[in-house]
């Protein structure tokens, strides 16, 4: 099972420092960390906002289900739910991207009977020269489930040459 030390570091930092909390808007509603969102309301990619340190830089969002398949039995987790590169700062700290995904967004889908899972969103500054097509499925096809299970964010951070996450936020859903 992946260690995902980066997840632990940024979650811990965000609990102590509000400036590390990413703005995530689901279905038109800004979420608070740990807020419960019914799964039907989170099937589309959220809007992202953050007061980025460098407005001329490019950013990337990675989303994970940290509790798959069950919070008490995470043998398949975390599950990758989204890698979207190419975010740029806009008015009111909104971050928008017109680039193709590396991993298409999939909404919450815990198994029946599961307690709520943490659906987390991590913001990274994207390295110059990052080419998402190098990592994405050919032809813009959706990423298969086998590539999503037991996702190693530490490994992705190293492979994509990402620094530490700038911010994180998560909601609960089942």
C-alpha positions in Angstrom: 0.0 0.0 0.0 1.4 3.4 -0.9 2.8 5.5 2.0 1.6 8.8 0.6 3.6 10.9 3.1 2.8 14.0 1.1 -0.9 13.5 1.9 -0.2 13.3 5.6 2.1 16.4 5.5 -0.4 18.7 3.7 -3.4 17.5 5.6 -1.6 18.2 8.9 -0.4 21.6 7.6 -3.9 22.6 6.5 -5.3 21.9 10.0 -2.9 24.4 11.5 -2.9 27.0 8.7 -6.0 28.2 6.9 -3.8 29.6 4.1 -3.3 25.9 3.1 -7.0 25.3 2.5 -7.9 25.1 -1.2 -11.1 26.6 -2.4 -13.3 23.8 -3.8 -16.8 24.6 -5.1 -19.1 21.6 -5.7 -22.3 22.0 -7.7 -22.1 25.8 -7.2 -21.5 25.6 -3.4 -18.1 26.4 -1.8 -17.3 23.6 0.6 -15.8 23.6 4.1 -13.3 21.0 4.9 -15.0 17.8 6.1 -18.4 18.9 4.8 -20.7 16.1 3.7 -21.7 16.2 0.0 -24.2 13.7 -1.4 -22.5 11.7 -4.1 -25.1 12.7 -6.7 -24.1 16.3 -6.2 -20.4 15.7 -6.9 -20.4 13.9 -10.2 -18.9 16.8 -12.1 -15.4 18.2 -11.6 -15.4 21.0 -9.0 -14.4 24.6 -9.5 -11.0 25.4 -7.8 -9.8 28.6 -6.3 -6.8 29.7 -4.3 -4.7 32.8 -3.7 -1.7 31.4 -5.6 1.7 32.7 -4.7 2.7 33.3 -8.3 -0.2 34.4 -10.6 1.8 33.9 -13.7 2.6 30.2 -12.9 0.7 27.2 -14.0 -0.9 24.8 -11.4 -2.2 21.2 -11.3 -4.9 19.5 -9.2 -4.8 15.9 -8.1 -7.9 14.4 -6.4 -7.9 11.2 -4.4 -10.4 9.1 -2.4 -8.3 8.4 0.6 -10.6 5.8 2.1 -11.3 3.2 -0.6 -13.0 0.8 -0.5 -13.9 1.3 3.2 -12.4 3.8 5.7 -11.6 0.8 8.0 -10.2 -1.4 5.2 -8.2 0.7 2.7 -6.6 -2.1 0.8 -7.4 -0.6 -2.6 -6.8 3.0 -1.7 -6.2 5.6 -2.3 -8.2 5.8 -5.5 -7.2 8.5 -8.1 -10.2 10.6 -9.1 -8.6 13.4 -11.1 -5.3 14.9 -12.4 -5.9 18.2 -14.2 -2.9 20.2 -15.3 -2.9 23.7 -16.8 -4.7 25.8 -14.1 -4.1 29.5 -14.4 -5.1 32.3 -11.9 -8.0 34.4 -12.8 -10.3 37.0 -11.1 -11.3 36.4 -7.5 -8.6 33.7 -7.1 -10.5 31.4 -9.5 -8.2 28.8 -11.2 -9.3 27.6 -14.6 -7.7 25.1 -17.1 -8.3 24.5 -20.8 -5.7 21.7 -21.0 -6.6 18.1 -21.5 -6.7 16.0 -18.3 -4.1 13.5 -17.4 -6.8 11.5 -15.5 -10.4 12.3 -16.1 -12.6 13.3 -13.2 -14.7 10.6 -11.6 -17.2 11.4 -8.9 -17.7 9.7 -5.5 -18.7 6.1 -5.7 -18.1 4.3 -2.4 -19.5 0.7 -2.1 -23.0 0.3 -0.6 -22.8 0.3 3.2 -19.6 2.3 3.4 -19.2 5.1 5.8 -18.3 8.5 4.2 -15.0 8.7 2.3 -12.6 11.7 2.2 -12.5 13.1 -1.4 -9.4 15.2 -1.3 -8.0 17.8 -3.8 -4.3 18.8 -3.8 -3.0 21.9 -5.6 0.6 21.8 -6.9 2.6 24.3 -8.9 3.1 22.7 -12.3 6.7 22.5 -13.4 7.7 24.4 -16.5 7.7 22.2 -19.6 5.2 19.7 -18.0 3.6 17.7 -20.9 0.4 16.1 -19.7 0.0 14.1 -22.9 3.1 12.1 -21.9 1.1 10.7 -18.9 -2.5 10.7 -20.2 -4.3 7.9 -22.0 -4.0 8.2 -25.8 -6.6 10.1 -27.6 -8.1 11.7 -24.5 -9.7 8.4 -23.4 -10.7 8.0 -19.8 -8.2 6.5 -17.4 -9.0 2.8 -16.5 -9.7 1.7 -13.0 -6.6 -0.4 -12.6 -4.4 2.7 -13.0 -6.5 4.5 -10.3 -6.3 2.0 -7.5 -3.6 2.2 -4.7 -2.5 5.5 -6.2 1.0 6.6 -5.1 0.9 10.4 -4.9 4.5 10.4 -3.5 5.5 8.5 -6.7 3.6 10.9 -9.0 5.1 13.9 -7.1 8.6 12.6 -7.9 7.8 11.5 -11.5 6.1 14.7 -12.5 8.8 16.8 -10.6 6.2 18.5 -8.4 7.1 20.4 -5.3 5.1 20.2 -2.1 1.3 20.8 -2.4 0.4 24.4 -1.9 -3.1 23.6 -0.5 -5.6 20.9 0.1 -9.3 20.5 0.9 -11.7 17.6 1.1 -15.3 16.7 1.4 -17.0 13.6 2.7 -19.4 11.5 0.6 -21.0 8.0 0.4 
